[in-house]
Amino acid sequence: MKFAAVLVVNYLTPWYELSLEERVAIEHEHVFPSVGAFVKRGGKLTPVRAIKYGREAESFFILGFDEMEGYLDLVRDLRSSHLLTAGLAVIDFETVGLEEAYFAERDKDRAPAVAA
């Protein structure tokens, strides 16, 4: 994968006021289709559930992808999803970078000549 990203989603109090069945239904209807589309376009996604001091839980996702467009589509879909627009969660943090392996492959032929 050319790019790596971390996306942190913080679940807010209204999320926890919903029943487990309601939360599962929202994820299946509004989140999983976006994630599935990202994976179908060749992206990789690892979901991680974390406990954070002062909050019940948050999730973060570690993503890998070759084309920025697929990642941007995923973020746009999530930001417009019921999960975020209804105030059930927010994206607290997002960062994207080039993977080091990509740099190594790209730069292998650029190494300076070593004088003997």
N, C-alpha and C positions, 0 to 999 in steps of 0.2 A: 504494500500500500504506500502511496506517495504521501498522503496526509494523515495526521493523527489529530484527534480532537477529544476534549473532555467537556461534557455538558452536564451541569448540576441543576437538578430540579428539586425545589423545596416545596413540600406539601404543606398547605396552610390549614388552619383550624377547621374551616368549613368542610374540607376533605374528610376529616376524622369524624365529623358529625353525620356523615353518610353511613349507611349500613355497608357491610362488606359486599353484599350483592350489588348495591348501587355503584360502589367503587370499581368492582370487576366489570360491570356493564359499561361504565364510562371508558375504562381502559380499552376494552374490546371494541367499542364503537369509535372512539376518537383518537386513540394513541396507537394501537397495534397496526391499523392500516398504514399509517405514516411510516412506522418502523419497518413494516414488511416491504413497502415500496422501496425504501432505502436499501434494504438487503437485496432485493431483486435486482437493483441497479448495480450490484457488485460491492456494496458497502459491508463492512463488518461492524458489529455492535455487541458490546459486552455490558449488560446492565449490572449495576452494583447497588445494593441497598445499604445505607449507612445510618447509624444513629448519631445525632449531633447534639451536643449540649444545648439545652434550652429549647429543643425542638423534638417532636416525636420521631421523625424520620425524614430522610431525604434520599433521593436516588441520584446516582450519577452514572453517566454512560461514557464508556471509552469507545471511540469510533475510529475506524480506519477506512480510507476511501482514496480513490485515484482522481476523481473529478470533483471539483468544488461545487459544481451545479447540483449534484445529488445531495450533498450536505446542506446546502442553502435551501433546497426544497424541503428537506426534513425539518429544519429549524422553522421555516415559514409555516409549514403544516402544524407543527407543535404550537407555535405562538398563536395561531388562529383556532386551535382546537378548543372544545368546550372545557377541557381541563384547565386551561389558562384563562380563557375569556370569562369564565364563570367565577374566577377568583379562588379556584380550588388549589392551585399551585402556581409557582413562578419559576422561571429560569433564572437562577441566582448568579450563575457564572458560566462562561463559555470561553474556550480558548482553542485555537487551531494552529498547528505548526507542521512543518515539513519533517518527515521522519529522517533520522540520521542516515539510515541505509540508503535513502534516495540520494542524499548528498554524496555519499561515498561512491555510489555507482556513477552519478553524473560527473564527478570530479576525478575519476580514476585516470583519465587520459590527460588531465591538466597538471599533474604533479610536475614540479620543477625538476629540471635535469640536475643530477648530482655530479659535481666535478670530481674527477678521480685524482 
